[in-house]
Amino acid sequence: MELDQDQKVETPEAAENGKDEMQLEEQTQDEDTTETETETETETEAEAEGADGTILERTESVKAKLVPQAEQTQDDETEAEGADGAILKRSESVKVKLIPQAEKQIQDEKTGIKEADRAIQELPANAELAGVKIQAWWRGTLVRRTLLLAILSAWTIQSWWKETKSRLQGRKLHDVMRCRLRNLNLKSISRRKRPNQSSFL
């Protein structure tokens, strides 16, 4: 056991060499990680610069497209304002022309109403009798219209029934004629088949 312990005991020089080696390994690992970090940073910076470049190109192309459109919309707005002004001028001229006509129509209607009121007031005393006559005429017209409709409906039904009845009679007649012809044909066939009875006697 002592030998094992002796072998386990390290010399101070070996311990220092082991520490140095460990420090060297840590330094190399640190350098490797810093190198990879710097590489990834440069890559991300390059990607960011590329993305920024494409964004700038896109914005410039959009600006190039939108500037003429903005100018066109401004031109359209000025044209629309000019058209609106022309419409307003026309509407004002129409108003100036139509207002007197409208006032004249209103006055004419008022005078027409006044004349109708006068005519109603000037009706003779027998106006009620005239109203009764008009109502009687209208009731007679309604009754005549209803009766005419009923007569036409009845006439349509009667004509349909006559046609159907004649069609049924024709079928019956046809059936009777067919039966009689069949009977005659059977009688004539049976006579042909029978020998003459007079020749045998």
Disulfide bonds with the S-S distance in Angstrom:
none
